Amino acid sequence: MLNLSLHFHSYIRPHPLTDSLNSFTESRDSVFFVSKIMDSITPDPTRAFVKNIKRVVVKVGTAVVTRSDGRLALGRLGSLCEQLKELNTQGYEVILVTSGAVGLGRQRLRYRRLANSSFADLQKPQGEFDGKACAAVGQSSLMALYDTMFSQLDVTSSQLLVNDGFFRDSGFRKQLSDTVNSLLDLRVIPIFNENDAVSTRKAPYEDSSGIFWDNDSLAGLLALELKADLLVLLSDVEGLYSGPPSDPKSKLIHTYVKEKHQGEITFGDKSRLGRGGMTAKVNAAVCAAYAGTPVIITSGYATNNIIRVLQGERIGTVFHKDAHLWSSIKEVSARDMAVAARESSRRLQVLNSEERRKILLAVADALEKNEGMIRVENEADVAAAEAAGYERSLISRLTLKPEKARNN
């Protein structure tokens, strides 16, 4: 709350409309107006770390890659590739971990069996396809699609298939790191997937043994192994909710604190197509975050969520090893703060002059007592505003100076 209050006073106080602020905020429309201004000028302290990000691992799940009928979601894939191309152009090092090969292979094999079957054959019970065969068929099709899309955007991609056992070999891990670094130096986007076609697991959709057991945990492992600055897990919902997203009482958790949320969350059903679901994503996110790589789970259905994450917007759910230190930051919107300010203004209006005087003196004492901390926080705000490219006049208003404090 300290950062937010400093922003509010630093921007609004010098403005010539300050004297009429109380009457202005009496209307419902004005509260919305003030909230929109504050949303645009107030960096979220829980996302400040994104300004130092260079290397990003993005994992896209089966539910994002495919539609409900099992076919590829070409619109979402196109949006994903366009965002990764934009990041690549801006100088970010981008690594993609993709699911969807098994689902795509199953859809293609189903179509092929239908096309080659007689009417009599179709009357017989149809057995389920072998998962490894689906993976082998779908992998080449999925990579061909990525290659086509990236080529249209003048971006080069590469394919890297890995298995669980590879990571037990230190020589492999070093070679993997060297290869990825070489690709990133050439502005090539590495695309990873588990090689399910030759996996030694007897039940690849149920066996959770080994170093990693699905593409969520693979993404977390790669983020640590390749020293990524951020892992973004794209889901079919906005982030982690306190309960099943379909439950109206469930609320989006913007910042995951293990000590607070681990025993409070009720997970819904697993992914409709893939092996994981939100449970798998949270497990991977917690492991990666507490090992040093921040993680954000957000929706892969939106057309620009990856860009918004790297701009520091408060979307999705963030996992960070220092999140427990942020727990004192109350998760309220700018509109909520504007409404609270209006209600407080009404309460102040009914107080007598002596009561108001006591409040002002208490505020002054608190400001003097916490001057050092306020200046430290303000310096961080100024640095964030400069990094975000705000105008010098706005940054000047934001900056707390001794002469400004005495004059006010």
Disulfide bonds with the S-S distance in Angstrom:
none
